[in-house]
Amino acid sequence: MGTRPAKLWETSFGARDFGGFQDCFFRDRPMDTAQIAVVGAGVAGLSTAVCISKLVPRCSVTIVSDKFTPDTTSDVAAGMLIPHTYSVLTASWLSMAAVILALWEAEAGGSLEARSWRPAWATWQDLISTKIQKLARSGNLAGQLLVTTSRETNTDTPIHKQKQWFRETFNHLFAIANSAEAGDAGVHLVSGWQIFQSTPTEEVPFWADVVLGFRKMTEAELKKFPQHVFGQAFTTLKCECPAYLPWLEKRIKGSGGWTVTRRIEDLWELHPSFDVVVNCSGLGSRELAGDSKIFPVRGQVLQVQAPWVEHFIRDGSGLTYIYPGTSHVTLGGTRQKGDWNLFPDAENSREILSRCCALEPSLHGACNIREKVGLRPYRPGVRLQTELLVRDGQRLPVVHHYGHGSGGISVHWGTALEAARLVSECVHALRTPTPKSQL
């Protein structure tokens, strides 16, 4: 399979439209083949297409996007697998936490400070949510009010879900790194340090048992960073999207998938040619899904030649980092909310180089400096959700999969698997006959 010309075709459920592919491609396809469109060709879109091809039987996947690699936001990403918590507890959640903590202490028969155990912060939010639900089910009025409030104000992605996505992504890429495909896919192991100017609240993050060899840095190691007082050493994976995206695209085409270069202005353009649409358009979802919660966070990085740099260095804030790769070292970065500017800023570049040289003075000798800019699609939480669009009596199931912010590479395979499961549910519903009413 491969790239489709702009034609029109008929889908398995009788759809006809989208540019005339019917006669060229579908005349010999079984009529129960579900036609699925994935909008977006970044790491979220391509990985979702691969997962759908694996998990959804009797389907045909087409990726529709105005930009493919090397022109996607994912191509600019540094690609280091270090999770980013998608949001912090909101003020409402902190208020609820205080209430739940008091209830917890009362139930425990004393202050939790005096007990031999306390929930780790990585699971605390989930435990609070469980407690609220338990109170609500028991008829407790306060619990019922808290459930209502949490549904309205807490849009965070739960920590346990983030860890699941990260573990699934790490395992997927680790298998590639240990295979003959590692070079072509641009996936490799890299060791280094995450350092802090003050001791973090969580000395052991929720993902510590997923990466390899996680430990606290020794005093001898910290001497390399005199302005920092605490650090973590571990081995993780680096996924270089300029190689990884073509590798994914090759697998999509190898399993019978297609790619179409086209800008979509309205998801309804894909109806009735497709039975299910997967929206992986990132920032494009402001218009395609009417989602005002998603906004750009501008990231500028430098790509330099410094082959002597072999270990990653990441400041605990995540703003300054040095990530060695196979062909260059990535220096970062910026985090400019609401900034749509895709042109490099010379002052940003000077600041990035200065901050990185403060951590690794040998970078003063780096050469062949290139500037790259990308717009991270930020949202209070990743949107993984099915929506049924209805227009003039016609229906179009849409699976939304976007809003990863700066952590998309770290969780992309886990969220793609979840999106594929949602697509499978949609296809199953379409294939299930609707009972006829008995008159």
C-alpha positions in Angstrom: 0.0 0.0 0.0 1.1 3.6 0.0 0.1 7.2 -0.7 -3.4 7.7 -2.1 -4.2 10.2 -4.9 -7.0 12.6 -4.2 -10.0 10.5 -5.3 -13.2 9.2 -3.9 -14.1 5.8 -2.4 -16.9 3.8 -0.8 -16.5 2.4 2.7 -17.8 -0.9 4.0 -20.8 0.8 5.5 -21.9 2.5 2.3 -20.1 5.8 2.6 -19.2 7.7 -0.6 -17.1 10.8 -0.7 -13.6 12.2 0.0 -12.1 12.5 -3.4 -12.9 9.5 -5.6 -11.0 6.5 -4.3 -13.8 4.0 -4.7 -13.1 2.5 -8.1 -9.3 2.4 -7.6 -9.0 0.8 -4.3 -12.1 -0.7 -2.7 -13.9 -2.7 -5.4 -12.2 -5.9 -4.2 -12.4 -5.2 -0.4 -14.7 -7.2 1.8 -17.8 -5.2 2.6 -17.3 -5.6 6.4 -14.0 -3.7 6.3 -14.2 -0.7 8.6 -12.7 2.5 7.1 -10.8 4.4 9.8 -9.3 7.9 9.3 -6.6 9.1 11.6 -6.2 12.9 11.4 -2.6 14.0 12.2 0.8 12.5 11.3 2.8 13.3 14.4 3.9 10.6 16.9 0.3 10.4 18.3 -1.3 9.9 14.9 1.2 7.4 13.5 1.4 5.3 16.7 -2.4 5.2 16.9 -2.6 4.0 13.3 -0.2 1.2 14.0 -2.1 0.2 17.1 -5.4 0.2 15.3 -4.0 -2.0 12.6 -2.8 -4.5 15.2 -5.9 -4.4 17.5 -8.9 -3.8 15.3 -9.7 -6.7 12.9 -10.9 -6.2 9.4 -10.1 -2.5 9.2 -8.4 -0.2 6.7 -6.5 2.8 8.2 -5.8 6.0 6.3 -3.7 8.8 7.8 -4.9 12.3 6.7 -2.7 15.2 7.4 -1.4 18.4 5.9 2.1 17.8 7.3 4.2 14.6 7.5 7.7 14.1 8.8 10.0 16.0 8.8 7.6 18.9 9.2 5.6 17.9 12.3 5.9 19.2 15.9 7.1 15.7 16.9 10.2 16.1 14.6 11.4 19.0 16.9 10.8 17.0 20.1 14.0 16.0 22.0 12.5 12.6 22.5 13.8 11.7 26.0 11.6 9.4 28.0 11.2 11.3 31.2 7.5 11.7 32.2 6.0 15.1 32.6 3.1 15.3 35.0 0.3 16.8 32.9 -1.1 19.0 35.6 -0.9 19.7 39.3 -3.7 19.5 41.8 -6.1 22.4 41.3 -7.1 24.6 44.2 -10.4 22.7 44.4 -8.5 19.4 44.7 -6.3 20.8 47.4 -9.4 21.9 49.3 -10.9 18.4 48.9 -7.6 16.9 49.9 -7.7 18.7 53.2 -11.2 17.5 53.9 -10.3 13.9 53.0 -7.2 14.0 55.1 -9.2 15.0 58.1 -11.7 12.2 57.5 -8.9 9.8 57.0 -7.3 10.7 60.3 -10.5 10.4 62.1 -11.1 7.0 60.6 -7.5 5.9 61.4 -8.0 6.9 65.1 -5.3 9.6 65.1 -3.0 11.7 63.1 -1.4 10.1 60.0 1.8 11.8 61.1 2.0 9.4 64.0 1.3 6.3 61.9 4.0 4.1 60.5 2.7 4.5 56.9 1.7 7.3 54.7 0.5 7.1 51.0 3.2 8.1 48.5 2.3 11.2 46.6 2.2 9.3 43.4 -0.9 7.4 44.6 -2.3 10.0 46.9 -4.6 11.7 44.4 -6.0 8.3 43.4 -6.6 7.3 47.0 -8.4 10.6 47.6 -10.6 10.0 44.6 -11.4 6.5 45.9 -12.3 7.9 49.3 -14.6 10.5 47.8 -16.4 7.8 45.8 -16.8 5.6 48.8 -18.3 8.4 50.9 -20.7 9.3 48.1 -21.9 5.7 47.7 -22.5 5.5 51.4 -24.9 8.4 51.2 -22.6 10.9 52.8 -23.7 14.3 51.6 -20.2 15.8 51.8 -18.9 12.9 49.7 -21.6 13.5 47.1 -20.8 17.2 46.9 -17.1 16.4 46.6 -17.8 13.9 43.7 -19.7 16.7 41.9 -16.9 19.2 42.5 -14.2 16.8 41.4 -16.0 16.1 38.1 -16.3 19.7 37.4 -12.9 21.0 38.4 -10.4 18.1 38.2 -9.2 17.7 34.7 -5.9 16.2 35.6 -4.7 12.8 34.2 -4.5 10.5 37.3 -0.9 9.5 38.2 -1.7 5.7 37.9 -2.8 6.3 34.3 0.3 8.3 33.5 2.4 5.5 34.9 0.6 2.9 32.9 1.1 4.9 29.7 4.7 5.5 30.5 5.4 1.8 31.3 3.7 0.6 28.1 5.7 3.2 26.0 9.0 2.3 27.7 8.5 -1.4 27.2 7.6 -0.9 23.5 10.7 1.3 22.8 12.9 -0.9 25.0 12.0 -3.9 22.8 12.9 -1.8 19.7 16.2 -0.7 21.3 17.1 -4.4 21.8 16.3 -5.4 18.3 17.9 -5.1 14.8 15.5 -2.2 14.1 17.0 0.1 16.7 19.1 2.1 14.3 16.4 2.5 11.7 13.8 3.5 14.4 16.2 5.9 16.1 15.7 4.4 19.6 18.5 3.9 22.0 19.4 3.8 25.7 21.0 6.8 27.4 22.2 7.3 31.0 22.5 10.6 32.9 21.3 12.8 35.7 18.4 14.9 36.7 19.5 17.6 39.2 17.8 20.0 41.6 18.8 23.2 43.3 16.7 22.2 46.3 15.6 18.8 47.4 12.3 17.9 45.7 9.2 17.0 47.6 9.3 13.6 45.9 12.8 12.2 46.0 11.5 9.1 44.2 9.1 9.9 41.4 6.2 7.7 40.3 8.2 6.4 37.3 11.4 5.4 39.2 10.7 1.7 38.9 10.1 1.9 35.1 13.4 3.4 34.0 16.6 1.4 34.6 18.9 1.7 37.6 17.2 4.6 39.3 19.1 5.9 42.3 20.0 9.0 44.3 23.2 10.7 43.1 26.2 10.4 45.3 28.0 13.4 46.8 30.9 12.8 44.5 28.6 12.9 41.4 27.0 16.1 42.6 30.4 17.8 42.7 30.0 18.1 38.9 27.0 20.5 39.6 28.1 22.8 42.4 24.8 24.8 42.2 22.7 21.8 42.8 22.1 19.9 46.1 20.2 16.8 45.0 20.1 14.6 42.0 18.8 11.3 40.5 20.8 9.0 38.2 19.1 6.6 35.8 19.1 5.1 32.4 16.2 5.8 30.1 15.4 5.8 26.3 15.7 8.4 23.6 13.3 8.2 20.7 14.5 10.4 17.8 11.4 11.2 15.8 13.1 12.2 12.5 13.9 8.4 12.3 11.0 7.0 14.4 8.2 8.6 12.4 9.3 7.2 9.0 9.8 3.9 10.7 6.2 4.0 12.0 4.9 5.1 8.6 6.6 2.2 6.9 4.9 -0.2 9.2 1.5 1.4 8.6 1.9 1.0 4.8 3.3 -2.5 5.3 0.1 -3.5 7.1 -2.1 -2.1 4.3 -2.6 1.4 5.5 -2.6 4.6 3.4 -1.5 8.2 3.7 -3.3 11.3 2.3 -1.8 14.8 2.3 -4.7 17.1 2.9 -5.7 19.8 5.3 -8.9 19.1 7.2 -11.0 22.1 8.1 -13.9 20.1 9.6 -14.1 16.5 10.7 -17.3 16.2 8.8 -15.3 16.4 5.6 -14.4 12.7 6.3 -18.1 11.7 6.4 -19.4 9.5 4.9 -16.1 8.1 3.5 -15.0 6.8 6.9 -16.8 4.9 9.5 -14.7 6.1 12.4 -12.4 9.2 12.7 -9.5 9.5 15.2 -8.6 13.1 16.0 -4.8 13.3 16.6 -4.5 16.9 15.4 -2.9 18.4 18.5 -3.3 22.1 18.4 -5.6 21.7 15.4 -8.2 20.5 17.9 -8.9 24.1 18.8 -10.8 24.3 15.5 -11.5 20.7 14.6 -12.9 19.8 18.1 -13.8 23.3 19.3 -11.5 22.7 22.3 -10.5 26.1 23.9 -8.6 24.2 26.7 -5.7 23.4 24.4 -3.1 26.0 23.8 0.5 26.3 22.5 3.6 26.3 24.6 6.4 27.4 22.4 9.6 25.4 22.7 12.9 26.5 21.1 15.9 24.1 21.1 19.4 24.1 19.7 20.9 21.1 17.9 24.7 21.1 18.2 27.7 18.9 17.4 29.4 17.9 20.6 30.1 14.1 20.3 32.0 14.1 23.6 28.8 14.6 25.5 27.5 11.1 26.3 25.3 11.6 29.4 22.0 13.5 29.5 21.7 16.3 32.1 18.3 17.7 33.0 17.5 20.4 35.5 14.7 19.4 37.8 12.5 22.2 36.5 12.7 20.6 33.0 13.5 24.0 31.4 17.2 23.4 30.9 18.4 20.1 29.5 21.2 18.5 27.5 20.2 15.4 25.6 22.8 13.5 23.5 21.6 11.7 20.4 23.0 9.7 17.5 23.7 12.7 15.2 23.6 15.7 17.5 23.1 17.0 21.1 19.8 18.8 21.8 20.0 21.8 24.1 16.9 23.3 25.6 14.9 25.1 26.1 12.0 27.5 26.4 8.4 27.2 27.7 6.4 30.1 26.4 2.7 29.8 27.0 0.3 31.1 24.3 3.2 31.9 21.9 2.5 30.9 18.3 5.8 32.1 16.9 7.5 29.4 14.9 10.6 31.5 14.1 13.8 31.1 16.1 14.5 33.9 18.5 18.2 34.9 18.8 17.9 35.9 22.5 16.3 32.6 23.3 19.2 30.8 21.7 21.8 32.8 23.6 20.0 32.1 26.9 19.7 28.4 26.2 23.4 28.0 25.3 24.4 30.0 28.4 22.2 27.8 30.7 23.5 24.6 29.2 27.1 25.7 29.3 26.7 26.4 33.0 25.8 22.8 33.5 28.3 21.4 31.0 31.1 23.9 30.3 32.6 21.8 27.5 29.6 22.9 25.4 31.5 26.1 24.8 33.3 24.1 22.1 30.1 22.9 20.4 29.8 23.7 16.7 27.2 23.6 13.9 24.5 25.1 16.0 21.0 24.8 14.5 17.8 26.4 15.9 14.5 24.5 16.0 11.1 25.6 17.2 8.0 23.6 18.0 4.6 24.4 19.6 3.7 21.9 22.3 -0.1 21.1 22.4 -0.8 21.7 26.1 -4.1 20.9 27.8 -5.0 20.3 31.5 -5.1 16.6 30.7 -4.7 14.3 27.7 -8.1 14.0 25.9 -8.8 10.3 25.2 -12.5 10.2 24.6 -15.2 9.0 22.1 -17.6 11.6 20.8 -20.6 10.9 18.5 -21.0 13.8 16.0 -24.5 14.1 14.6 -25.5 16.3 11.7 -28.7 16.2 9.7 -29.5 12.8 11.1 -26.1 11.4 10.1 -23.7 10.1 12.7 -19.9 10.0 12.8 -18.0 8.4 15.8 -14.9 10.3 16.7 -12.1 9.2 19.0 -10.1 12.2 20.4 -6.5 11.6 21.2 -4.5 14.8 21.8 -3.2 17.2 24.4 0.1 15.5 25.4 2.0 18.8 25.9 5.7 18.2 26.3 5.3 14.6 27.4 4.0 13.1 24.2 7.0 10.9 23.4 7.1 9.5 26.9 3.6 8.2 26.8 2.7 8.0 23.1 2.4 4.2 22.8 0.4 3.8 26.0 -2.2 6.5 24.9 -2.2 5.0 21.4 -3.2 1.6 22.7 -6.0 3.2 24.7 -7.2 5.2 21.6 -7.1 1.9 19.6 -9.3 0.2 22.2 -11.8 3.1 21.9 -11.8 2.7 18.1 -12.4 -1.1 18.5 -15.4 -0.3 20.6 -16.8 2.0 18.0 -16.2 -0.5 15.2 -17.9 -3.3 17.3 -20.9 -1.0 17.8 -21.1 -0.4 14.1 -21.0 -4.1 13.3 -23.6 -5.0 15.9 -27.1 -5.0 14.2 -29.6 -2.6 15.7 -32.6 -4.5 17.0 -35.7 -3.7 15.0 -38.7 -2.4 17.0 -41.6 -4.8 17.0 -44.8 -3.2 15.7 
